Amino acid sequence: MLRHTLNWLAQTGSVTRLSLETIVERKGACATSVFGIAGVVAVFVAVLSIAQGFRQVMTRSGDPTKAIILRSGSDTEMMSFFSGIESRLIADAPGVAHSATGPLASRELFVVINLPKRSTGTDANVPLRGVSPNAFEVHDRLRIQMGRPFVPGRNEVIVGIGAAREFAGLDLGASIRVGRNDWTIVGLFTAEGGLAESEIWTDATMLQSAYQRGNSYQTVVVKLTSPRAFPDFQHALENDPRLQVKALLQTDYYIDQSRTVYNLITGLGTLIAALMAVGAVFGALNTMYTAVAARTREIATLRALGFGSSPVVVSILLESLLLALLGGMLGSAIAYWVFDGFRAATMNWQSFSQVAFAFRVTPSLLIQGILCATLIGLIGGLLPALRAARLPVARALREL
């Protein structure tokens, strides 16, 4: 048994070496196959990197020590509503952390305004968030990068760096028109790559006045004493007869918010890659059929000398897989160098506002791209390999 296995391995190695030595003679067809597969992988990885970048922004926005409270039956901030009294009841719930200024609860108002994109000049919905004076204690990841925080009671705003990069007119010191008033941009802020970097922030009281909202809010964000305090906090709020609310951990809320866009982009990217892969498979088939046709006499001679059919099949498959792997690595490298970190903005269909993010070509995406290329190579090499193995020796030798 061992002797038979060693003999088979020796035959496979010999046939494979001969197969690879002829690649230079077929460099045109082989290059076409490699670049075709590289194109499929590059598009596949690039499109999925959009979904990864979007999800990363959303997941970075979540903090297990914070909770967001919405009106019962609401899935987004746009659909939620609280009166001033209700928002104070939420802030006084058990489990909310306190500081010298009181409960760490930010009562927030969320609206969208139209601003032109820097790249195209077309209008897009940009989130404008009104927050409580203690919002910077609740949202403790936020840092002023340039300028200063807004002063409560003034028509001043601070802008996330993602929004400032994507939308025109959001430069430090500039003014934007909100409602009937002009608002001065006094600061630019970061939020560790989170969703807040796509937003504009101002004093909630001033925003209420600009949009005639009275003493109302849409969400309350609280900082908990610890993640373990959330179940008691949630139970206290959702069983309070004075309130009709639902409480969510911020991490769970943002994962749910990203699901629609993530699934849409992932599905679309997979579909595009699958359609392109069909063409790449035909390219691989053509390359390997050409290889088999060019080596007909060589294969027949080897078979006549006692080489089995399985080493021939394996050699063809190995050549096809090698070309596919080269294409996969090339496509992955192109996707990484061109798209990783590329900045863009897309619509968050939950809030109907733009989210600025950067494409993320992760190691798992690169592995998926190479696996996709491997599958294309396997399919593209299988039929030509079986044809080579079934080639009648006597008929092939007549071509000598």
RALIN-V428299 format. One record per residue. N is the residue number from 1. RES is the residue in one letter. PSI is psi in whole degrees, -180 to 180 (999 if undefined). Layout:
n: {N | N}
res: {RES | RES}
psi: {PSI | PSI}
//
This chain:
n: {1 | 2 | 3 | 4 | 5 | 6 | 7 | 8 | 9 | 10 | 11 | 12 | 13 | 14 | 15 | 16 | 17 | 18 | 19 | 20 | 21 | 22 | 23 | 24 | 25 | 26 | 27 | 28 | 29 | 30 | 31 | 32 | 33 | 34 | 35 | 36 | 37 | 38 | 39 | 40 | 41 | 42 | 43 | 44 | 45 | 46 | 47 | 48 | 49 | 50 | 51 | 52 | 53 | 54 | 55 | 56 | 57 | 58 | 59 | 60 | 61 | 62 | 63 | 64 | 65 | 66 | 67 | 68 | 69 | 70 | 71 | 72 | 73 | 74 | 75 | 76 | 77 | 78 | 79 | 80 | 81 | 82 | 83 | 84 | 85 | 86 | 87 | 88 | 89 | 90 | 91 | 92 | 93 | 94 | 95 | 96 | 97 | 98 | 99 | 100 | 101 | 102 | 103 | 104 | 105 | 106 | 107 | 108 | 109 | 110 | 111 | 112 | 113 | 114 | 115 | 116 | 117 | 118 | 119 | 120 | 121 | 122 | 123 | 124 | 125 | 126 | 127 | 128 | 129 | 130 | 131 | 132 | 133 | 134 | 135 | 136 | 137 | 138 | 139 | 140 | 141 | 142 | 143 | 144 | 145 | 146 | 147 | 148 | 149 | 150 | 151 | 152 | 153 | 154 | 155 | 156 | 157 | 158 | 159 | 160 | 161 | 162 | 163 | 164 | 165 | 166 | 167 | 168 | 169 | 170 | 171 | 172 | 173 | 174 | 175 | 176 | 177 | 178 | 179 | 180 | 181 | 182 | 183 | 184 | 185 | 186 | 187 | 188 | 189 | 190 | 191 | 192 | 193 | 194 | 195 | 196 | 197 | 198 | 199 | 200 | 201 | 202 | 203 | 204 | 205 | 206 | 207 | 208 | 209 | 210 | 211 | 212 | 213 | 214 | 215 | 216 | 217 | 218 | 219 | 220 | 221 | 222 | 223 | 224 | 225 | 226 | 227 | 228 | 229 | 230 | 231 | 232 | 233 | 234 | 235 | 236 | 237 | 238 | 239 | 240 | 241 | 242 | 243 | 244 | 245 | 246 | 247 | 248 | 249 | 250 | 251 | 252 | 253 | 254 | 255 | 256 | 257 | 258 | 259 | 260 | 261 | 262 | 263 | 264 | 265 | 266 | 267 | 268 | 269 | 270 | 271 | 272 | 273 | 274 | 275 | 276 | 277 | 278 | 279 | 280 | 281 | 282 | 283 | 284 | 285 | 286 | 287 | 288 | 289 | 290 | 291 | 292 | 293 | 294 | 295 | 296 | 297 | 298 | 299 | 300 | 301 | 302 | 303 | 304 | 305 | 306 | 307 | 308 | 309 | 310 | 311 | 312 | 313 | 314 | 315 | 316 | 317 | 318 | 319 | 320 | 321 | 322 | 323 | 324 | 325 | 326 | 327 | 328 | 329 | 330 | 331 | 332 | 333 | 334 | 335 | 336 | 337 | 338 | 339 | 340 | 341 | 342 | 343 | 344 | 345 | 346 | 347 | 348 | 349 | 350 | 351 | 352 | 353 | 354 | 355 | 356 | 357 | 358 | 359 | 360 | 361 | 362 | 363 | 364 | 365 | 366 | 367 | 368 | 369 | 370 | 371 | 372 | 373 | 374 | 375 | 376 | 377 | 378 | 379 | 380 | 381 | 382 | 383 | 384 | 385 | 386 | 387 | 388 | 389 | 390 | 391 | 392 | 393 | 394 | 395 | 396 | 397 | 398 | 399 | 400}
res: {M | L | R | H | T | L | N | W | L | A | Q | T | G | S | V | T | R | L | S | L | E | T | I | V | E | R | K | G | A | C | A | T | S | V | F | G | I | A | G | V | V | A | V | F | V | A | V | L | S | I | A | Q | G | F | R | Q | V | M | T | R | S | G | D | P | T | K | A | I | I | L | R | S | G | S | D | T | E | M | M | S | F | F | S | G | I | E | S | R | L | I | A | D | A | P | G | V | A | H | S | A | T | G | P | L | A | S | R | E | L | F | V | V | I | N | L | P | K | R | S | T | G | T | D | A | N | V | P | L | R | G | V | S | P | N | A | F | E | V | H | D | R | L | R | I | Q | M | G | R | P | F | V | P | G | R | N | E | V | I | V | G | I | G | A | A | R | E | F | A | G | L | D | L | G | A | S | I | R | V | G | R | N | D | W | T | I | V | G | L | F | T | A | E | G | G | L | A | E | S | E | I | W | T | D | A | T | M | L | Q | S | A | Y | Q | R | G | N | S | Y | Q | T | V | V | V | K | L | T | S | P | R | A | F | P | D | F | Q | H | A | L | E | N | D | P | R | L | Q | V | K | A | L | L | Q | T | D | Y | Y | I | D | Q | S | R | T | V | Y | N | L | I | T | G | L | G | T | L | I | A | A | L | M | A | V | G | A | V | F | G | A | L | N | T | M | Y | T | A | V | A | A | R | T | R | E | I | A | T | L | R | A | L | G | F | G | S | S | P | V | V | V | S | I | L | L | E | S | L | L | L | A | L | L | G | G | M | L | G | S | A | I | A | Y | W | V | F | D | G | F | R | A | A | T | M | N | W | Q | S | F | S | Q | V | A | F | A | F | R | V | T | P | S | L | L | I | Q | G | I | L | C | A | T | L | I | G | L | I | G | G | L | L | P | A | L | R | A | A | R | L | P | V | A | R | A | L | R | E | L}
psi: {-46 | -41 | -41 | -42 | -44 | -38 | -41 | -43 | -39 | -43 | -44 | -43 | -41 | -46 | -40 | -41 | -44 | -38 | -45 | -30 | -21 | 0 | -38 | -37 | -21 | 33 | -33 | -51 | -40 | -42 | -39 | -44 | -45 | -47 | -32 | -45 | -39 | -40 | -42 | -49 | -42 | -45 | -44 | -50 | -40 | -45 | -43 | -25 | -24 | -48 | -40 | -42 | -42 | -46 | -37 | -41 | -43 | -44 | -32 | -20 | -22 | 149 | 123 | -10 | 4 | 152 | 150 | 136 | 128 | 164 | 141 | 136 | -7 | 138 | -18 | 166 | -34 | -30 | -3 | 161 | 135 | 145 | 167 | -39 | -45 | -40 | -33 | -37 | -40 | -44 | -27 | 5 | 153 | 145 | -11 | 131 | 156 | 154 | -172 | -24 | -6 | -159 | 139 | 77 | 125 | 114 | 125 | 147 | 137 | 121 | 167 | 142 | 158 | 128 | 147 | 143 | 146 | -36 | -39 | -21 | -4 | 148 | 147 | 157 | 123 | 131 | 134 | 119 | 125 | 130 | 162 | 163 | -30 | 16 | -32 | -22 | -35 | -51 | 72 | -1 | -10 | 134 | 134 | 118 | -41 | 147 | -141 | 167 | 159 | 154 | 123 | 139 | -3 | 157 | 72 | 148 | 157 | 149 | 135 | 146 | -29 | -44 | -39 | -35 | -34 | -28 | 140 | 150 | 6 | 38 | 152 | 129 | -14 | 174 | 148 | 154 | 119 | 119 | -125 | 6 | 160 | 138 | 130 | 135 | 112 | -8 | 154 | 138 | 160 | 161 | 42 | 36 | 11 | 180 | -31 | -25 | -12 | 5 | 167 | 134 | 147 | -179 | 129 | -37 | -42 | -37 | -37 | -42 | -40 | -34 | 11 | 49 | -4 | -153 | 70 | 157 | 172 | -31 | 161 | 127 | 127 | 150 | 125 | 161 | -31 | 162 | -29 | -16 | -11 | -46 | -43 | -39 | -47 | -44 | -42 | -42 | -48 | -10 | 9 | 118 | -16 | -10 | 149 | 85 | 166 | 138 | 136 | 142 | 141 | -36 | -45 | -39 | -46 | -31 | -43 | -38 | -31 | -12 | -44 | -52 | -41 | -48 | -38 | -49 | -41 | -45 | -43 | -44 | -41 | -40 | -46 | -45 | -38 | -42 | -42 | -34 | -32 | -46 | -39 | -36 | -43 | -36 | -43 | -40 | -46 | -42 | -47 | -35 | -39 | -41 | -43 | -43 | -39 | -23 | 19 | -50 | -37 | -46 | -43 | -40 | -45 | -43 | -40 | -28 | 0 | 2 | 139 | 171 | -31 | -39 | -33 | -45 | -47 | -39 | -41 | -43 | -40 | -40 | -44 | -42 | -37 | -46 | -39 | -41 | -40 | -45 | -41 | -44 | -39 | -46 | -40 | -41 | -42 | -46 | -40 | -50 | -30 | -40 | -25 | 123 | -5 | 130 | 140 | -178 | 144 | 167 | 131 | 107 | -10 | -38 | -4 | 38 | 163 | 144 | 122 | 136 | 172 | 139 | 143 | 107 | 98 | 162 | -37 | -36 | -40 | -41 | -42 | -40 | -43 | -38 | -38 | -44 | -40 | -42 | -42 | -44 | -38 | -46 | -42 | -24 | -15 | -52 | -46 | -35 | -43 | -36 | -42 | -38 | -30 | 1 | 122 | 125 | -44 | -43 | -39 | -35 | -20 | -20 | -7 | 999}
//
